[in-house]
C-alpha cells in the first residue's frame, strides 16, 4: 500500500473535486479562483519541469518570496519528484540566503521579484551548485541563469507524464519531504528535516481537531518558510480541501481579511496586538448609549466565552443576552476586522498576553493559543474548541505524548517529531533522545493537563546572588503595557533585574497628543518615563517575586528590527545582538549605583 502523502491527497482532490476552487488570487479587483484540477495540473507540470532541470529524488530546491501560488506549486512539485524544498525568509540578507542555498546544496531556486534576484546575483559566484533561478509570474530577468515562470513551466514538456506517476508511487512515508530552516536566535539556522509522514499525520490531526471541511477558508500571509503557515496554507488545506486566498502583500493583509472574511485565521501575537490596539482606540472614542452597549456586550461576551471554553452550551438568560449582544455589537465589529465568518482564531509562534485573549473574548472572538516548534511539525500542545484556558498553551496535540523532564523541560513524542537536523548529527543527538524531542522550553502542567510555558532553558538569567530567573514572563508582562512594543530583560550576573524597552508607535502617538508632546523625542521625555514607571510599578512588579521585579529601565530611541539583526524573521528577539547593540544603555543602568 502506498503512503497517503500530501501529494496523494492533492491528486485525490484533483480527481474527486476537479471543479471546486482550491485557491484564489486577486486580479483587477476580483478574487479569481483556480480549481483543484487546475492546481494539480500546475504542480505536475512544475514537477516535470524540475526533472528537466536535473532535480532528482533526494535533491533540494530553495524558495525565496512572499506567499504566492507559485511558492506552493514549486514546493509541492519538489516533493512530488522525491526532493525536499527549503523556504527562505524574504527578509534574509544575501549572506543568509547564501548559507541556506549552500547548506541545502540546491541547484534550483524560485524567486519572487528583482529585489530577491539581486540577493542571489550578488552571491551566485559563491554557489557552484546553483544552476537555475526561476522567477514567479510577471517578472523577467535578462540573464542566462534565469527562467521566467512561463519558460520554466514549458520545460516540463520535455518530461514524460508517466515519470510523475512513477515518482508519486515511489514516495515513502519516512522519506524526507521538506526542510524548515529555523530562524535561530543564536548561530546559523539549522535545517529541520520533516518527513511525508510528519506533514500528512499532523495535517490529518488538525483537520479532525478543528473539524475542517471544504467550506473553510484561510488568508495566506505569514511567511511560508515557517512550518505553521505551511500547515495552514498547504498541508491542512489539501487534506481538508478548503480554499486558500493569497494576500496581495503584507501591507494589504487587513484590507484582504475584510474582503475575504475567512473561516480560520492564524496570527502571531503581533497581529492580534495590532487588532487589539485599533479596536481599543475605537471603543475609547465611543460615548453615551454606544459606549454602554459596547461595555455590556463585552461583559456578555466574556461570560459566554468562559462557558464555551469549558465545553458548555449557552442557556437561559445568558443565551438571550448573547443573541442580543450579537445583533447589536459583535455582528458589527467582527466583519470590520475580517472576523465575520471566523470559526477558529489561532495564535502561535510566541507568547500572547492573557489580557489580549480576554479582550477578544469580549468581542465574541475566541483565540486559541498553540505551542510548538518546527521540530514537531508545528504543534506540541494546543487549546481547542471546548477546551481552552487563557494563559495556557493548551493540552497535548492529539496522538502525542507531552511530558516534563526533571528540570521542567518540555518533551514531545509522536508522529510529528522530526527526522533530525540536515547534515548536523551532533545537534540531532542533543535534541532527539530515545524518540523524545527535547524542546529547550520550560513549562508546568495543571491538573487538567493544560501547559503553561515558564521560560526558555537557555535563556534563564542567573543573577549575581545565584537566583534563576526566566525572563519570558516578565517580558510578556512589560509588553502588555499600553505604551510598550518590545521588552528585553537584563540581569545575567547582575545584582538585580533591568529592562530595555521600545515604544509602541501608535500608543506613543496617542499619549503625545493627549499630553501636548507632539514633535518631541518621547523615548527620553520625563513625562513618558514617569508614565512607564507608574505602569511597571502598578501592573508588572506586583506579579513577581522581589528578585524578579524590574528595578530600572531604558526606553530605546527605536524599535528592534530584522535588518539590524536584533529580531529573527519570525520576530523573536536575539538577546546577544541586543545586548551588544545597547551595551552602553545597559551599563548606564547598573553604573548609576
MILO-167810 format. One record per residue: residue in one letter; x, y, z of N, C-alpha, C in turn. Coordinates in steps of 0.1 Angstrom, whole numbers, plus 2048, in hexadecimal, padded with zeros to 3 digits. Atoms other than C-alpha are relative to their C-alpha. Layout:
N
AXYZXYZXYZ
...
END
This chain:
593
X8087F480080080080080980C800
X7F87F480080E8227F77FC80980B
X8027F77F681283D8107F580B7FC
X80A7F58027F585781480780D802
X7F97F37FE80C87580F7F780C7FC
X8077F48048018998097FE8007F1
X80180080F8088937E47F57F67FB
X80B8098037F18757E37F2807803
X80C7F97FD7D688A7F37FD80B7F6
X8027F680A7DB8A67DA7FB7F97F3
X80580780B7D688C7BE7F27FC802
X80D8057FD7B787F7CF7F680C7FE
X8097F48017A88A37D17FE8037F1
X8017FD80E7B08A87AC7F77F77F9
X80980A80679D8887A37F2802805
X80D8017FA78088A7BB7F980E801
X8067F380077A8B07BC8078097F6
X7F87F980A7898BC79B7FC80E7FE
X8057F28037738DB7987FE80980C
X8017F87F47738E67BC80C809801
X7F57F77FF7889057C480B7FB80A
X7F58047F77AA8FD7D380780D806
X7FA7F47FB7B99207D67FB80C7F7
X8047F38077B29457CD80C80A800
X7F67F58017C89617C17F880D7FC
X8077F48037BC9857BF8068067F3
X7FC7FB80C7BD99379C7F680A7FB
X80A7F68057AD9B378F7F4802809
X80A7FE7F579B9B87B07F67F4802
X80880B7FE78C9957AE8087F4805
X7FA80C7FC7959757C07FD7F47F6
X80280980B79B95C7A48047F2805
X7FD80E7FB79A9367AC8077F87F6
X7FB80B8087AE9197A07FB7F3806
X80680C7FC79E8F77A280B7F6805
X7F780A7FB7AD8D87B38067F97F4
X7FA80680C7B28C979080B8097FA
X7F67F78067C48E878480C801809
X7F58007F67D98E97A48097F37FE
X7F980D8027E28C47A08098007F3
X7F880080D7EC8C977B80C80A801
X7F57F77FF8028E778580B7F9808
X7F68077F88148D279F8077F57F8
X7FA80B8088198B57878098067F5
X7F87FA80B8268CC76B80D806806
X7F47FB7F983E8DD7848097F5803
X7F880B7FD84A8BB78F8077FB7F4
X7FA80480C8518B176B80B80A7FC
X7F67F68048648D276680C7FE809
X7F58027F78798CB7858097F47FC
X7F880C8058838A97778088047F4
X7F97FB80C88C8BA75680C808804
X7F57F87FC8A38D176A80A7F8809
X7F68097FA8B48B377A7FD7FD80F
X8038037F28A38B179C7FB7F2801
X80380E7FE8A288D7A87FC7FD80E
X8038047F289587A7C780C802809
X7F57FD7F68A98857E580680E7FE
X7FB7F28028B28A77D67F780A808
X8077F67F98A78C87E57FE80C7F6
X8027F38068998E97D87FE80B80A
X8037F57F689690B7E87F580A7FA
X80A7F780487A9257E780180D809
X7FE7F37FA87E94A7EF7F580A7FB
X80A7F680585F9607ED7F4800809
X80C7FF7F883E96B7FC7F67F57FB
X80A80A80381F9547FC7F98027F3
X8067FF80D81494D7D97FD7F17FC
X80380E80580592E7C780D7F97FB
X7F48068058279297B68097FA80B
X7F98057F58379257D87FC7F2803
X80680D7FC8209087E18027F67F4
X7FE80980B8218F97BE80E7FA7FF
X7F28048008478F87BE8037F780B
X7FD8087F48488EA7E17FA7F27FE
X80680D8028308CE7D98067F87F5
X7FA80680B8408C77B880E7FA804
X7F38067FC8628C27C97FD7F3808
X80380C7F88528AA7E27FB7F47F7
X80680A8098408987C580B7F87F9
X7F58078078618907B480A7F880A
X7F88077F686F8827D580B809806
X7F67F77FB8838A17DE7FA80780D
X8047F97F48818B97FC80180F7FD
X7FE7F28028798DE7F880480780E
X7FB7F87F48888F88107FC80F7FE
X8047F280187791981580A809807
X7F77F67FB88B93981C7F880C803
X8077F47FD87E95782E80380C7F7
X7FE7F580987997581880980B805
X7F87F67FA88B98B83180F7FC801
X7F28047FF8AB97683080A8087F7
X7F67F98078CB9878258067F77F5
X7F980880A8E097B8078097F5807
X7F780A7F98F896A8207F87F5806
X80980A7FA8DB9588317FA7F77F5
X80580880C8CD94D80F80B7F77FC
X7F58098048EF9408068027F4809
X7FE80B7F78F292C8257F67F57FE
X80B80A8018D091A8208027F97F2
X7FF80680D8D59147FA80C7F7800
X7F48088008F89078007FF7F4809
X80280B7F68EF8F281F7F77F57FA
X80980A8058D28E280D8057FA7F3
X7FA80480D8E78DE7ED7F58007F5
X80B7FF80A8CA8E97D78058047F3
X7FC7FD80D8CD8EB7B27F780A7F9
X80A7F78058AD8FF7AC7FA80880B
X8077F77F689E91D7BE7F58077F9
X80C7F880587C92D7B980180E807
X7FF7F37FB87C9537BE7F48087FC
X80C7F880286096C7C180280C7F6
X7FF7F380886E98C7B180E8047FE
X7F37FB80388C9A07A780880280D
X7F97FE7F38949A97CB8067F3805
X7FB80D7FB8989847D580B7FB7F6
X7F680480A8AB97D7B480D807803
X7F47F97FE8C49987BD8087FA80B
X7F88067F58CD9867DD8077F47FB
X7FA80C8068D49667C980B8047F7
X7F67FC80A8E79797AE80D804807
X7F47FC7F98FF9877C88087F4805
X7F980C7FA9089647D58017F47F6
X80080C80990494E7B680D7FA7FE
X7F380680292994A7B18057F880B
X7FC8077F492C93C7D47F77F3801
X80980C8009119217CC8017F77F4
X7FE80880C91F9087B37F57F67FD
X80A80A8039028F07B87F38067FA
X80C7FA8058E890A7AF8008027F1
X80080080F8DF90678A7F58097FA
X80C7F98068BD9167857F980980A
X8097F87F88A99337937F38017F8
X80D7FF80788393378B7F980B807
X8087F57FB86E95278F7F17FD800
X80F8017FF84A95479A7FA8087F5
X8077FA80B8309607828028107FF
X7FF7F280283498377380E806801
X7F37FB7FE85998677780A7FA7F6
X7F680580A87498375B80D806803
X7F27FB7FE8999857628097FB7F4
X7F780380C8B298774580D7FA805
X7F48077FB8CB96D7517FF7F27FC
X80180E8058D494B7437FD7F680C
X8038097F58D093C7667F1800804
X80D7FE7FC8AC9487697F57FC7F6
X80C80380888B93A75C7F4807806
X80D7FA7FB86A94D75E7F77F4802
X80980B7FC84D93976B7FA7F87F4
X80680780B83E93174980B7F77F9
X7F680880685F92573B8047F4809
X7FE80B7F786591075A7F57F57FE
X80B80A8018438FF7578017F97F2
X7FF80580D8498FA73280A7F57FF
X7F580B8008688E573A7FA7F3804
X80680C7FC8508CC7497FC7F77F5
X80480880C8468C172680B7F67FC
X7F58098038698B07247FF7F3808
X80180C7F785F89773F7F37F97FE
X80C80880284687B7397F880080D
X8098007F582787B74F8017F4809
X7FE80C7F882D85775980A80180B
X7F57FF7F684C86176C7FA80680D
X8067FA7F48378767837F87F6808
X80880B7F982085978C80A7F6806
X7F68087FA83F84479280680680D
X7FB7F97F484D85E7AA7F680080B
X80A8007F682C8617BB7FF7F3808
X80180D7FA82983C7C180C7FB808
X7F48047F984C8397CE80380880D
X7FE7F87F38488537EA7FE7F780C
X8008087F484F84380C7FB80980C
X8057F97F483E84C82D80B807808
X7F57FB7F885F85183F80A8087F8
X7F67F980987086382280080F803
X7FF7F17FE87C8878267F78077F6
X80A7F980986189E81880380F7FF
X7FD7F280186C8C182180A80480B
X7F77FA7F68868D68337FB80D805
X8047F47FA87C8F184B80D806807
X7F47FA7FA89A9088537FC80980B
X8047F87F489591587680780E7FF
X7FA7F380089B93A87A80780280D
X7FA8017F38B293389780380D807
X7FC7F47F88B694D8B380F800803
X7F18017FE8DA9408B78057F87F4
X7F980880A8F193589B7F87FF7F3
X80780180D8E892C8777F47F7801
X80C8088008C791C86F8037F17FE
X7FF80E8028C38F68717F57FB7F7
X80A8058098B18E28577F87F5806
X80880A7FA8948D08677FA7F77F5
X80580A80A88C8B08537F37FA804
X80E8067FD8678A78527FD7F67F5
X80380B80985B8878427F28027FA
X80D80080683C88182C7F67FC80B
X8098047F582D87084B7FE80B80A
X8027F47F783488E8617F580A7FB
X8097F68058218A584A7F27FB7FF
X80E80580280488F8417F97FC80D
X8068047F37FE8828647FC80C808
X8037F37F87FF8A58747F48077F9
X80B7F98077E88B38597F37F8802
X80C8087FD7CF89685E7FB80380E
X8057FD7F27CE89C8847FA80E801
X8057F38007C98C187D7F28017FB
X80D8018067AB8B98677F67FB80A
X8098067F679C8A38817FD80980C
X8017F87F47A38BA89E7F680C7FE
X8087F38037938D988D7F47FD7F7
X80C8038087798C68798008087F3
X7FF7F880C7868D68597FA7F87F4
X80680580C7738D18388038087F4
X7FE7F880D7738DD8147FA80E801
X8077F37FF75D8FA81F80980A808
X7F77F77F977A9098348098087F7
X7F77F780879292482880A807809
X7F57F87F87B293683380580A7F6
X7F87F68087C595582880F7FC803
X7F28037FF7EA94C82280880C800
X7F97F37FF80096882E80D7FF808
X7F48017F881995D84880B7F87F8
X7F680680883B95083B7FE7F17FE
X80180E80383892F82980C7F8803
X7F48087FC85B9268337FE7FB80F
X8038047F384C9218567F67F4800
X80880C80183C8FF85D7F2802803
X80E7FE7FC81C90D86D7F98057F3
X8077FB80C81392184D7FF7F57F5
X80180B80981C9038387F57F6803
X80A80A7FC8058ED84C7F28057FD
X80E7FA8027E79058487FE8027F1
X8027FD80F7EE90F8238027F47F7
X7FD80B8097FB8EE8157F97F3805
X80380E7FC7F78CE8297F27FE806
X80E8017FB7D68D383D7F68047F5
X8097FC80A7C78E581F7FD7F57F6
X80280C8097CD8C78087F97F5807
X80680B7F87C38AE8237F1802801
X80E7FD7FE7A28BF82A7F98057F3
X8067FB80C79D8CD8077FA80E800
X8057F27FF7978F181280780A7F7
X7FB7F680979E9117FF80A809807
X7F67F67FB7BD92780380080C7F7
X7FF7F38067BD94C7FB80E805802
X7F37FB7FF7DF95A7F4800810802
X8007F27FE7E497D8038088077F6
X7F97F880A7EF9987EB80E803804
X7F37FC7FA80B9A38017FE80180F
X8017FE7F28149A88257F880C804
X8077F37FD8069CB8247F17FF7FE
X80E8018047E49BF8167F97F5809
X80680B7F87DD9A48317F3804806
X80C7FB7F97C49B88457F48027F6
X80A7FE80A7B19C28257FB7F37FA
X80480D8067B299F8177F87F780A
X8088077F67A59908387F28057FF
X80E7FB8007879A78367F87FC7F3
X80680480C78199D8127FC7F1800
X80180F8017859778167F77FB80C
X8088057F477697383A8027F0801
X7FD80E80078895183D7FA7F980D
X8058077F477B93685580B7FC80A
X7F58047F779D92F86480B80A7FF
X7F57F68017B894986D80B7FC80A
X7F48037F87DB94187A80880D800
X7F87F47FE7EE95F88880A7FE80B
X7F77FF7F580D96589C7FB80B809
X8057F67F780897A8BB80080E7FB
X8007F280581299A8A97F48037F8
X80C7FE8087F59968927F4803809
X80B7FE7F77DC9928AE80180D808
X7FE7F37F97EC9AF8C17FD80C7F8
X8047F58087E79C68A47F18017FF
X80E8008007C39BC8A17FB80680D
X8047FB7F27C09C28C780180F801
X7FE7F17FF7CF9E58C57F68087F8
X8097F98097B99EF8A87F2800806
X80E8007FA7989E38B87FF80780D
X8007F97F37A29F08DA7FF80F7FE
X8007F18037A8A138CB7F28047FC
X80E7FD804785A128BA7F680080C
X8098017F4774A068DA80180C809
X7FE7F57F7784A228ED7FA80D7FB
X8077F5806774A3B8D57F1800802
X80F8017FF751A2E8DB7FB80780D
X8067F87F573BA438F27F17FC801
X80E8027FE718A419007FB7F27FF
X80680E801701A248F78097F67F9
X7F780A80771AA158DE80B7FB809
X7F68057F7734A138F97FB7F680A
X8068097F771CA039117FD7F27FA
X80380D8067119E98F880D7F87FE
X7F38078027369E18F08057FA80C
X7FB8057F373F9DD9147F77F4805
X80980B7FC7209C791B8027F47F7
X7FE80B8097269B28FC80D7F9803
X7F38067FD74A9AC9058007F880D
X8028087F37409A09287F97F37FC
X80780C80472798891880A7F77F8
X7F780880874297C8FF80A7F9809
X7F68067F775B97591B7F97F4808
X80780B7F874196192F7FC7F47F7
X80480B80973594E91080C7F87FC
X7F48078047599469068047F680B
X7FC8097F57609389297F87F3800
X80980C8017439209258057F77F4
X7FC80880C74E91590180E7FA802
X7F38067FE77291190B8017F4808
X80180C7F87688F79237F77F57FA
X80880A8087538E49097F1801803
X80E7FE7FC7328F29167F88067F5
X8097FA8097138FE9037FA80C807
X8077F57FA7039209087F27FD802
X80F8037FD6E191D9187FB80C808
X8067F67F76C893392A80280E7FC
X7FF7F18026CD95892F80D8037F8
X7F47FD8076F19579237FF7FE7F1
X80380280E6E69489027F980B7F9
X8087F58056CD9638FD80880D7FF
X7F77F48006E697E90780A7FF7F4
X7F680280B6FF96F8EE7FA8047F3
X8077FE80D6E69708D17FE80F7FE
X8027F18026DE9958D880E8077FE
X7F37FA80270399E8DC8067FD7F2
X7FB80380D70B98D8BC7F98097F5
X8077F780A6F09A18A980580E801
X7FD7F27FE6FA9C28B980F8037FE
X7F27FC7FF7209BF8BB8097F67F8
X7F680980673399F8B17FF8007F0
X80280180E72499D88E80480C7F8
X7FC7F480672E9C088780F802801
X7F27FE7FD7519C08968097F67F8
X7F880B80575E99E88A8038027F0
X7FD7FF80E75A9A486480A80B7FD
X7F67F580276E9C486780E7FC801
X7F38067FE78B9AF8728037F57F6
X7FE80C8087869948587FD7F3807
X80380C7F877997C8737F17FD800
X80F80280175497C8687FC7F17FF
X80480E80275595785E80A7F7808
X7F58077F977294C8757FA7F5809
X80480B7F676C92988580C7FD809
X7F48037F879092589180A80C7FF
X7F67F68007A894189B80B7FA809
X7F48077FA7CB9348A580C809801
X7F37F87FE7EA9458B380B7F6804
X7F58097FE80C9358B380D8077FD
X7F27FC8038329398AE80680880B
X7FB7F87F583694F8CD7F580180A
X80B7FF7F68249558EE7F780C7FE
X8097F580180596B8EE7FA80380E
X8047FC7F37F997E90C7F27FB802
X80D8057FC7DB96F91E7F580B7FF
X8097F58007CB99291F7FB8027F1
X8057FF80E7CA9938F87F67F67FD
X80A80A8037B89728F77F3803807
X80C7FD7F879F97D9127F980C7F9
X8067F480779999E8FF7F87FB7F4
X80780580C79198B8DF7F47F7803
X80C8077FC7799748F27F4809802
X80B7F67FE7659938F97FA8047F2
X8057FD80D7619978D37FA7F37FA
X80580D8057559738D080A7F97F6
X7F68068087769688C18097F880A
X7F88097F778794A8D280D7FE7F8
X7F38028067AD94A8CA8067F4808
X7FA80C7FA7BC9288D180F8007FE
X7F17FF8017E19298D98057F27FE
X7FA80C8037F690D8CB80F801803
X7F27FF7FD81A9048D48077F47F9
X7F980A8078348F18C180D8057FA
X7F47FC8078538F28AB8017F97F3
X7FF80680D85E8E98888047F1802
X7FB80E7FE86E8C98967F47F7803
X80C8077FD84B8BE8A07F58027F5
X8097FD80B83B8C787E7F680B803
X8097F57FC82B8E588F7FB7FE80E
X8068007F38168DA8AC8057F680A
X7FD8097F581F8CB8CE7F47FF809
X80D8007F98018D68E27F780B7FA
X8097F68067E28EA8D97F4802809
X80E7FF7FC7C38F98E77F77FC7F5
X80980680B7A58EC8D47F2804803
X80E7FD7FD7808F28D07FA7F880C
X8068077F476F8EA8F180A7FD80B
X7F68037F67908E690480B80B7FE
X7F67F58017A290890580180780E
X7FE7F87F47B291992380A80B7FC
X7F77F58037C093C91D80C80080A
X7F48007F77E394092A8087F37FF
X7F980C8027EC91C9218017FE7F1
X7FE80480E7F790C9007F97F37FD
X80980B8037DD8F09038067F3804
X7FD80E7FD7DF8CA9058087FA7F5
X7F780780A7F58B18F27F87FF7F3
X80680280E7EF8B08CC7FB7F27FF
X80680E8017D98928C480A7F67FB
X7F880B8057EC8728C180F801805
X7F37FD7FB80B8818D38017FD80F
X7FD8007F281C87C8F480880C803
X7F87F57FB82889B9068027FF80F
X7FD8017F283A89A92780B80A803
X7F57F77FB8538AE93C80C7F7805
X7F48067FA8778A494380180480E
X7FE7FD7F18848A696780280F802
X7FD7F27FF88F8CA9607F58097FB
X80B7F880686E8D49517FF8027F1
X7FF7FF80E8788D192D7F47F97F9
X80B80680785B8C99158057F67F6
X7FC80B80985F8A89037F37FB7F8
X80B80480984A89C8E58047F37F9
X7FF80C80884587A8D57F37FE7F8
X80B80280882F8738B88047FF7F1
X7FD80180E82C86F89280380D7FA
X7FC7F380583289488E80E804804
X7F27FD7FD85689289C8097FE7F5
X7F880080C87089A88280A7F57FF
X7F680A80388A88487280E803806
X7F37FB7FB8A789987F80480D7F8
X7FB7F48068BC8B78748087FC7F4
X7FA80480D8C88B6850810802801
X7F17FF8008EE8AE84F80580580E
X7FB7FC7F28F18B48757FC7F680A
X80380A7F78F189488880380380F
X7FD7FC7F29008A48A77F4807806
X80B7F97FB8E38BC8AB7F47F7801
X80B80A8008CB8A08A38007F880D
X7FE8087F48D988B8BF7FD80780D
X8037F87F48D58A78D87F1803801
X80E7FC8008B18AD8CE7F67F5800
X80880C8018A388B8C68067F4807
X7FB80A7F78A88728E17F67F5803
X80A80C7FE89784F8E27F28047FA
X80D7FC80687C85D8CB7F980C806
X8067F47FA87587B8E180780C7FB
X7FB7F380487989E8D480280980D
X7FD7F77F488A8B48EF7FF80E7FA
X8047F380687A8D68E880980B804
X7F97F57FB8918EC8FC7F880A808
X8097F77F98728FD90B7FD7FA80D
X8038047F38688FB92F7F1802802
X80E7FE7FE8448F693B7FB7F980C
X8078077F582B8EA9557F27FB7FA
X80D80580380B8D59517F780380C
X80A7FF7F57EB8DC9657FA7F2801
X80680D7FD7D58C09727F87FA7F4
X80780480B7C28BF9518097FE7F3
X7F780280B7E18BC93B80280C7F7
X7FD7F38087E28E092F80E804803
X7F27FC7FF8068EB92980180F801
X7FC7F27FF81490D93480F8017FD
X7F27FE80383591892580680A80A
X7FB7F77F684B92694080E8067FC
X7F37FA80486B92E92D8077F77F6
X7F880880988692291680C7FC807
X7F58067F88A190B92480D8087FF
X7F37F98028BE91E9147FF80F803
X8027F27FE8AF94091C7FF80380F
X8017FE7F18AF93B94280B80A804
X7F77F67FA8BF9599538047FC80E
X7FB8047F38D595197080680D806
X7FB7F47FA8DA97098680D7FE808
X7F38027F88FA97799A7FD7FA80D
X8038067F38E796B9B87FC7F17FE
X80280E8038E29499A77F17FD7FE
X80E8038028BC94D9A17FE7FD7F1
X80380480E8AF93C9817F38077FC
X80C7F880489695396F7FD7FE7F1
X80580280E88294B94F7FB80E7FB
X8047F380588096C93B7F38017F9
X80B80080A8639629247F3806806
X80D7FB7FA84696893D80180F803
X7FE7F27FD8559899487FF8097F4
X8017F880D8599959247F28007FB
X80D80080583698A91C7F780A808
X8087F67F882899F93980480E7FC
X7FB7F380483D9BD92E7F98037F2
X8067FE80D8309B990A7F1802800
X80E7FE7FF80D9B99167FC80E804
X8027F27FD8119DD9217FC8087F3
X8057FA80C7FF9F490980B8077F8
X7F67F880881EA0990080B7F87FB
X7F48088038369EC8FC7FE7F77F4
X80080980C83E9DA8DB8087F3803
X7F780B7FD85C9C48E580780280D
X7F97FF7F386D9BC90680B7F5800
X7F580A7FE88E9AA90D80580280E
X7FC7FF7F28969A293180F7FD801
X7F18017FE8BB9A593C8027FC80F
X7FD8037F28CB99695B80A7F5802
X7F680B7FF8E497B95380C805808
X7F47FC7F88FF97D96E7FE80D808
X8027F37F98EF99D97C7F97FE80D
X8078007F38E19A699E7F18007FF
X80F7FE8018BE9AE9917FC8007F1
X80680080E8A79AE9727FE80E7FB
X8047F48078A59CA9597FA7FC7F3
X80780380D8949CD93780380B7F6
X8007F780B8999DC9157F38007F9
X80E8008058789E89078008097F3
X8037F880C86B9F68E67F2804800
X80E7FB80084CA0B8E07F87FB7F5
X80A80480A82D9FF8CE7FC80D7F8
X8017F380782BA1B8B37F2806801
X80E7FA800805A1F8B17FC80480F
X8037FD7F2801A1E8D780880C805
X7F87F57FD81EA368DB7FB80D7FA
X8067F480780EA4E8C27F4805807
X80C7FC7F97EDA4E8D480480680E
X7FC7FB7F37FFA548F580680E7FE
X7FA7F3803813A718E57F580A7FE
X80B7F78037F3A818D87F880480D
X8087FE7F47E1A7D8FA80880980A
X7F77F87F77FFA8E90C80780B7FA
X7FA7F5807809AA88F380F7FE7FD
X7F180380382AA978EA8037FE7F2
X7FE80280F826A978C480D8067FC
X7F47FB805847A9B8B280C7FE809
X7F58017F685CA938D18057F1800
X7FB80D7FF873A758D67FA7F980C
X8078067F585EA5E8EB8087F6809
X7FA80B7F9876A438F580880580C
X7F97FA7F4889A5A90D7F980B807
X8087F57FA86DA729167FC7FC80E
X8038037F2868A7493C7F17FB802
X80E8037FF842A729387FD7F17FC
X80180E805844A519248077F780A
X7F98097F785EA4293B7F87FE80D
X8078007F3849A4B95A7F37F77FE
X80C80880282AA3B94A8037F17FF
X7FB80E80183DA1B9418037FA80E
X7FC8047F384BA199647F37FD808
X80C8027F8828A1D9737F97F37FC
X80780C80581AA0195D8087F3804
X7F880B7FB8379EA9667FE7FD80F
X8038017F28329F198B7F27FA803
X80E8037FE80D9EC9887FC7F27FA
X80580B8078099D096F8097F47FE
X7F680B80382A9BC96B8067FB80D
X7F98057F583E9BB98B7F87F880B
X8088087F68219AF9A27FE7F27FC
X80280E80581F99098C80B7F7804
X7F48087FF84298499580680180E
X7F87FF7F385897C9B380A80B7FF
X7F87F480086E9989BE80D7FF7F7
X7F480280788D9899AE7FE8017F1
X80480080F87A98898C7FB80E7FC
X8067F380486E9AC98D80A8097F9
X7F87F780887A9C697580480C808
X7FC7F57F888F9DF98880280D7F8
X7FD7F580989A9F596B7FD7FD7F1
X80280380E8939F994680580C7F8
X7FD7F680A89DA0C9277F77FE7F4
X80880080C886A1590B8098047F4
X7F77FE80B899A128EA7FA8097F6
X8057F680A896A2C8CE7FA7F97F4
X80680780B88BA118B57FC7F2803
X80380E7FE87B9EF8B280B7F77FB
X7F680A80688F9D08AC7FB7FC7F2
X80380380E8919C58888077F37FC
X7FA80C8068989A687380D8047F9
X7F57FB8088AF9BB85D80D802809
X7F57FE7F78C59C487B8057F3807
X7FC80D7FA8C799F8857FB7FE80E
X8058017F28B49A58A67F47F7801
X80B80980089699189C8027F57F5
X80080A80A8939708897F48037F6
X80B7FE80A87C96F86A7F27FD806
X80D8027FA8619628817FE80980C
X8017F57F68669808988037FC80E
X7FB8037F387696E8B580D808803
X7F57F77FD8909838C780D7F8801
X7F38067FF8B597B8C480780780B
X7FB7FA7F48C29828E780E8057FF
X7F17FD8018E79818DF80280D7F8
X7FE7F58088E499A8C37FB80D807
X8057F47F98CE9B28D780980480B
X7F67FC7F68E69B08F480C8077FB
X7F47F98069029BA8DD7FD80E7FB
X8047F38068EF9D68CB7FD80A80B
X8047F67F68E39E68EB8087FE80D
X7F78027F59019DE90280180C809
X7FE7F47F9905A0290B7F4803809
X80C7FD7F88E1A069177FF7F680C
X80180A7F58E39E692B80A80380B
X7F67FD7F69039F093C7FC80D808
X8047F47FA8F4A129447F67FD80C
X8098037F58D8A029588067FA80C
X7F98067F48F09EF96E80B809806
X7F67F77FB90AA0A9707FB80B80A
X8067F57F88F2A229818017FC80F
X7FE8037F28F7A0E9A180D806806
END
